[in-house]
Structure formats: C-alpha cells, structure tokens
Amino acid sequence: MSRTEEFEELRPLLSAIAYRLLGSVSEAEDAVQETWLRYAASPTQPTSTKAFLSAVVTRISIDVLRSARRRREEYVGPWFPEPLLTDPYEDPERSAELADSVSMAALLLLERLSPLERAVFVLSEVFGFSFPEVASAVGRSEAACRQLAVRARRHMEAGRPRFEAGRAERDALAGRFFDALREGDVDGLRELLTADVLVIGDGGGKAPQWAGGIIGADNAARVLIAMVQPFARHGGAVERHELNGQPGAIFRDRDGKVLGTWALDLADGRIQTIRAVLNPDKLSHLGPVGDAWAVMHEMNRARRPTG
C-alpha cells in the first residue's frame, strides 16, 4: 500500500480527531492537510502509520487550539463550534458514543479544558487510544497523561449531557417540533419544550442574533413561530438535518443559500436547548452563504403597511 493510500484510509479518523480538538471544520481540514504534508516529507516509514499520523494531527491541532483560544476570548457574543453534518469517522459498535462526543453540548464542555487535557480526553476516552499511544502523541509521560485524563474526565462528567433517547425517539420529537413551527402551532410547540428551554445564537457580530438568548417555553414558542412563519412566506426553507450527531436544521434563503443552522439538545423527551450558528464565517463548508441581514430587512419591509 502506498503512502497516499495509507493516508486516505486513515483520513476519516484524523479528521474526526482534529474536529473534536478544534471545533472547526475548516481548521480541522487544514490540520489534516498539514499532517499529510509532513507525512509525505518524512524520510522514514513509521512503524505504525496510525500512531504516527494521529500524533502529528494531534500536535498540530493543539498548536492551533492554543492560538484559537486567545481569539475566542475576544469573540463577539456566544461562541459555538462550526456545525458538522456528518462525522467522517464511523465505528458501528460505538456509534452512539461517537455521536454524543461530537454534539454541540459536548464540544462546548471540551472548550473548558486546557488544550492538553482536551487532547488526552479525546484520544483516550473517545477513540480508545492506549496511554502509551496518548503519551507519544502529546509528548508527555504516561503518568502525566493519566493525571490529565482524570482531570478532564471529572470536568466532562460534571456537565456532560445525557442523550438518553434513541435515534428514532429523537427524530420523532424533532419532526413534531418542525411540524409545529411550519403550522404555526404555538401551543403544540410549547408542549415540546422544557420549561427552562434556552434558544441562543452565535452570530459573531456578523449576523442577527438574540441578545442574551430566549428563555422559557412560552417565550420561545411565540418568538420562534413569529420568526419562522414570515421566513417561510418570504421563500425561506427550513431543511431538517442531523447536525453534530443530534437533530437540527439548515436555514436557506429563497435562492438556496445558507443562512444558519439549528442544533437541538433533548432532555426527558423534550427540547432543552436550541443552538443557532449564524456567523457566515462558520457556514461556508455547507454551501454558498446568504446575507441574513438582507433577508431580515426584506422581511421587515414586507411587514410594514403600505399607503
């Protein structure tokens, strides 16, 4: 097998590692490409190609993450990961676990860890690397990695979301949610939301978003329908998609351009959190991006009485 073939075989795993470390599809793709360049330029063939490439992409991602964390401290409004349509890495025996680890809620918990803690947790807990492999990847001793893993696990377990519903149950609930939005059924929508539901958006200062979020089932149901109904009449489309392993949707303007995404977190048979990614910089991997401000202004003009 050639180096190119070996690399392509491992690309899904490398992409999955990088995305969980960086929370960015574009930065993960760059990290994987840089990993290939280093592998192609290496004068020797590693004993384990998987271990070598995993270590390289991890170290590149740690370096990127350190600089990204400084940028995120200056970010305008809430910061969310770039939405992921499909996890590139699949393991049928661990599909539910992998889906949970890539959810928006889990990735935001990972943001609380140091870059090294995050790398150790992702490699050991998510992908099942041994501690000798983890130690080699991050350049620390096994003992240090075990300590990092304990701290990371403690932080993650303290706030880890529990997605107890199976895929069929989640899809059915999401279907009722989007049906109620489409039909303008405020009462039906309210029944699908937890009492303390939170609707919050990441616009990065470059798109309309809710200042402080929308809290509470009554408020959220009315505001969401008041937004989605005119959007649909204006030619907008709400396309259901799985995002980050959870139910969600992509919003498109009348020309099919992407305006944003919603990801739904479920708890006890209801929707607990709706996270909207509206920052156009985080949407380009989903297709051509539209102008959310322009759409909003057009909708507002259409609402104004004439004459």
C-alpha positions as CSV (number, residue, x, y, z in Angstrom):
1,M,0.0,0.0,0.0
2,S,1.4,3.4,-1.0
3,R,1.7,6.3,1.5
4,T,-1.2,8.1,-0.3
5,E,-3.4,5.0,0.2
6,E,-2.4,4.6,3.8
7,F,-3.2,8.3,4.5
8,E,-6.6,8.2,2.7
9,E,-7.6,5.1,4.7
10,L,-6.8,7.0,7.9
11,R,-8.2,10.4,6.9
12,P,-11.6,9.9,8.5
13,L,-10.0,9.2,11.8
14,L,-7.6,12.1,11.6
15,S,-10.5,14.5,10.6
16,A,-12.6,13.3,13.5
17,I,-9.8,13.8,16.0
18,A,-9.0,17.3,14.6
19,Y,-12.6,18.4,14.6
20,R,-13.2,17.4,18.2
21,L,-10.0,19.2,19.3
22,L,-10.7,22.4,17.3
23,G,-14.5,22.6,16.9
24,S,-13.9,23.9,13.4
25,V,-14.4,22.0,10.2
26,S,-12.1,24.4,8.2
27,E,-9.3,24.3,10.8
28,A,-9.6,20.5,11.1
29,E,-9.3,20.2,7.3
30,D,-6.2,22.4,7.4
31,A,-4.7,20.3,10.2
32,V,-5.3,17.1,8.3
33,Q,-3.7,18.6,5.1
34,E,-0.6,19.8,7.1
35,T,-0.4,16.2,8.5
36,W,-0.3,14.8,5.0
37,L,2.5,17.2,4.0
38,R,4.6,16.2,7.0
39,Y,4.0,12.5,6.3
40,A,4.8,12.9,2.6
41,A,8.0,14.7,3.5
42,S,9.1,12.2,6.2
43,P,12.3,10.3,5.0
44,T,11.4,7.2,7.0
45,Q,8.3,5.0,7.2
46,P,6.9,4.9,10.7
47,T,6.4,1.5,12.5
48,S,2.7,2.4,13.0
49,T,1.3,4.8,10.4
50,K,-1.9,5.2,12.5
51,A,0.1,6.2,15.6
52,F,2.4,8.5,13.7
53,L,-0.4,10.3,11.9
54,S,-2.6,10.6,14.9
55,A,0.3,12.1,16.9
56,V,1.0,14.6,14.1
57,V,-2.6,15.8,13.7
58,T,-3.0,16.0,17.5
59,R,0.1,18.2,17.9
60,I,-0.8,20.4,15.0
61,S,-4.3,20.8,16.5
62,I,-3.0,21.6,19.9
63,D,-0.9,24.4,18.5
64,V,-3.9,25.8,16.5
65,L,-6.1,25.4,19.5
66,R,-3.8,27.5,21.7
67,S,-3.9,30.4,19.3
68,A,-7.6,29.9,18.7
69,R,-8.5,30.1,22.4
70,R,-6.9,33.6,22.5
71,R,-9.1,34.7,19.6
72,R,-12.2,33.2,21.1
73,E,-11.7,35.3,24.2
74,E,-12.4,38.4,22.0
75,Y,-15.3,36.8,20.1
76,V,-18.5,38.8,19.9
77,G,-21.3,37.0,21.7
78,P,-21.5,33.3,22.4
79,W,-19.0,31.1,20.5
80,F,-20.3,27.7,19.1
81,P,-18.4,25.1,17.1
82,E,-18.8,25.0,13.3
83,P,-21.8,22.8,12.6
84,L,-20.9,19.3,11.4
85,L,-23.2,17.5,9.0
86,T,-21.5,14.1,9.0
87,D,-18.9,12.7,11.3
88,P,-16.1,11.4,9.0
89,Y,-15.2,8.5,11.3
90,E,-17.6,5.7,11.8
91,D,-17.5,2.7,14.2
92,P,-20.8,0.8,14.3
93,E,-20.0,-0.6,17.7
94,R,-19.6,2.9,19.2
95,S,-21.9,5.0,17.0
96,A,-24.0,6.4,19.9
97,E,-20.9,7.3,21.9
98,L,-19.2,8.9,18.9
99,A,-22.4,10.9,18.2
100,D,-22.6,12.2,21.8
101,S,-18.9,13.2,21.8
102,V,-19.4,15.4,18.7
103,S,-22.6,17.1,20.0
104,M,-22.6,20.9,20.4
105,A,-23.0,20.4,24.2
106,A,-20.1,18.1,24.5
107,L,-17.8,20.3,22.3
108,L,-18.6,23.3,24.5
109,L,-17.7,21.3,27.5
110,L,-14.4,20.4,25.9
111,E,-13.8,24.2,25.5
112,R,-13.4,24.4,29.3
113,L,-10.4,22.1,29.2
114,S,-6.8,23.0,28.6
115,P,-5.5,22.0,25.1
116,L,-3.5,19.1,26.6
117,E,-6.5,17.9,28.7
118,R,-8.7,18.1,25.7
119,A,-6.3,16.1,23.5
120,V,-5.8,13.4,26.2
121,F,-9.5,13.1,26.7
122,V,-10.4,12.9,23.0
123,L,-7.7,10.3,22.2
124,S,-8.2,8.1,25.3
125,E,-11.9,8.4,26.0
126,V,-13.4,9.0,22.6
127,F,-11.1,7.0,20.3
128,G,-9.8,4.4,22.8
129,F,-6.0,5.1,22.3
130,S,-3.9,3.4,25.0
131,F,-2.0,5.7,27.4
132,P,1.4,4.8,25.8
133,E,-0.1,6.0,22.5
134,V,-1.6,9.1,24.1
135,A,1.7,9.9,25.8
136,S,3.6,9.6,22.5
137,A,1.0,11.8,20.7
138,V,1.1,14.7,23.2
139,G,4.7,14.5,24.2
140,R,4.1,13.8,27.9
141,S,4.7,10.9,30.2
142,E,2.1,8.2,30.7
143,A,1.8,9.3,34.4
144,A,1.2,12.9,33.4
145,C,-1.4,11.8,30.7
146,R,-3.3,9.7,33.3
147,Q,-3.5,12.7,35.6
148,L,-4.7,14.9,32.7
149,A,-7.3,12.3,31.8
150,V,-8.6,12.2,35.4
151,R,-9.0,16.0,35.5
152,A,-10.6,16.1,32.1
153,R,-13.0,13.3,32.9
154,R,-14.0,15.0,36.1
155,H,-14.8,18.2,34.3
156,M,-16.7,16.4,31.5
157,E,-18.7,14.2,33.7
158,A,-19.8,17.2,35.9
159,G,-21.5,18.8,32.9
160,R,-21.9,16.0,30.4
161,P,-25.2,16.0,28.6
162,R,-27.2,12.7,28.8
163,F,-28.8,11.9,25.5
164,E,-30.9,9.0,26.7
165,A,-33.4,8.9,23.9
166,G,-32.7,6.6,21.0
167,R,-32.4,7.9,17.4
168,A,-36.0,7.0,16.5
169,E,-37.4,8.9,19.5
170,R,-35.2,11.9,18.9
171,D,-36.2,12.1,15.2
172,A,-39.9,11.8,16.1
173,L,-39.6,14.6,18.6
174,A,-37.7,16.8,16.1
175,G,-40.3,16.0,13.5
176,R,-43.1,17.2,15.7
177,F,-41.1,20.3,16.6
178,F,-40.6,21.4,13.0
179,D,-44.2,20.5,12.1
180,A,-45.4,22.8,14.8
181,L,-43.1,25.6,13.5
182,R,-44.4,25.1,10.0
183,E,-48.0,25.1,11.0
184,G,-47.7,28.0,13.4
185,D,-48.9,25.8,16.3
186,V,-47.8,27.8,19.4
187,D,-49.5,25.5,21.9
188,G,-48.1,22.4,20.2
189,L,-44.6,23.8,20.1
190,R,-44.7,24.9,23.8
191,E,-45.5,21.3,24.8
192,L,-42.3,20.1,23.1
193,L,-40.0,22.4,25.0
194,T,-38.7,22.2,28.6
195,A,-40.0,24.9,30.9
196,D,-36.5,26.4,31.0
197,V,-35.6,25.9,27.3
198,L,-32.9,28.2,26.0
199,V,-32.6,29.4,22.4
200,I,-29.3,31.1,21.8
201,G,-27.3,32.1,18.7
202,D,-23.7,32.5,17.5
203,G,-23.6,35.4,15.1
204,G,-20.1,36.6,15.9
205,G,-21.2,40.2,15.3
206,K,-21.7,39.4,11.6
207,A,-25.4,38.2,11.6
208,P,-28.6,38.8,13.5
209,Q,-28.8,37.0,16.8
210,W,-30.7,37.0,20.1
211,A,-29.1,39.2,22.7
212,G,-28.8,37.0,25.8
213,G,-30.9,34.3,24.2
214,I,-34.6,33.4,24.5
215,I,-35.5,31.7,27.8
216,G,-38.7,29.8,28.7
217,A,-41.2,27.6,26.8
218,D,-43.9,30.3,26.4
219,N,-41.5,33.0,25.2
220,A,-39.5,30.7,22.9
221,A,-42.6,29.1,21.3
222,R,-44.0,32.5,20.4
223,V,-40.8,34.1,19.2
224,L,-39.7,31.1,17.1
225,I,-43.0,30.9,15.3
226,A,-43.1,34.7,14.8
227,M,-39.7,34.3,13.1
228,V,-40.1,31.1,11.1
229,Q,-43.6,31.8,9.7
230,P,-42.6,35.1,7.9
231,F,-39.3,33.5,6.9
232,A,-41.2,30.7,5.1
233,R,-43.6,33.1,3.5
234,H,-40.6,35.1,2.2
235,G,-39.4,32.0,0.4
236,G,-37.0,30.7,3.0
237,A,-36.6,27.0,3.6
238,V,-36.0,25.0,6.8
239,E,-34.3,21.8,5.9
240,R,-34.1,19.1,8.6
241,H,-30.6,17.7,9.0
242,E,-28.7,15.8,11.7
243,L,-26.1,18.2,13.0
244,N,-23.3,17.2,15.3
245,G,-25.0,13.9,15.8
246,Q,-28.2,15.5,17.0
247,P,-31.5,16.6,15.3
248,G,-31.3,20.0,13.6
249,A,-31.9,22.0,10.5
250,I,-30.3,24.2,7.9
251,F,-32.0,27.5,7.0
252,R,-31.7,28.7,3.4
253,D,-32.9,31.8,1.7
254,R,-35.1,31.8,-1.4
255,D,-32.0,31.3,-3.6
256,G,-30.9,28.2,-1.6
257,K,-28.0,30.0,0.2
258,V,-27.2,29.0,3.7
259,L,-28.3,31.5,6.4
260,G,-27.7,29.4,9.5
261,T,-28.2,26.2,11.4
262,W,-30.1,25.0,14.4
263,A,-29.0,22.1,16.6
264,L,-31.4,20.7,19.2
265,D,-30.5,19.2,22.6
266,L,-33.1,16.9,24.1
267,A,-33.7,16.1,27.7
268,D,-36.5,13.9,29.2
269,G,-38.4,13.8,26.0
270,R,-38.4,17.5,25.3
271,I,-36.2,20.1,23.7
272,Q,-33.9,21.7,26.2
273,T,-31.6,23.9,24.1
274,I,-31.6,25.2,20.6
275,R,-28.2,26.5,19.4
276,A,-28.2,28.5,16.2
277,V,-25.0,29.1,14.3
278,L,-25.5,32.3,12.2
279,N,-21.9,33.6,11.8
280,P,-21.4,33.4,8.0
281,D,-17.7,32.5,8.6
282,K,-18.8,29.2,10.1
283,L,-21.2,28.2,7.3
284,S,-19.2,28.2,4.1
285,H,-18.5,24.4,4.2
286,L,-22.2,23.8,4.0
287,G,-22.6,25.7,0.6
288,P,-22.9,29.2,-0.7
289,V,-23.7,31.6,2.2
290,G,-26.5,34.1,2.0
291,D,-26.9,37.6,3.7
292,A,-29.0,37.1,6.8
293,W,-29.1,40.9,7.4
294,A,-30.6,41.5,4.0
295,V,-33.2,38.8,4.4
296,M,-34.2,40.3,7.8
297,H,-34.5,43.8,6.3
298,E,-36.6,42.5,3.4
299,M,-38.9,40.7,5.8
300,N,-39.3,43.8,8.0
301,R,-40.2,45.9,4.9
302,A,-42.8,43.3,3.9
303,R,-44.4,43.6,7.3
304,R,-44.8,47.4,7.1
305,P,-48.2,48.7,5.9
306,T,-48.2,50.4,2.6
307,G,-50.0,53.6,1.6
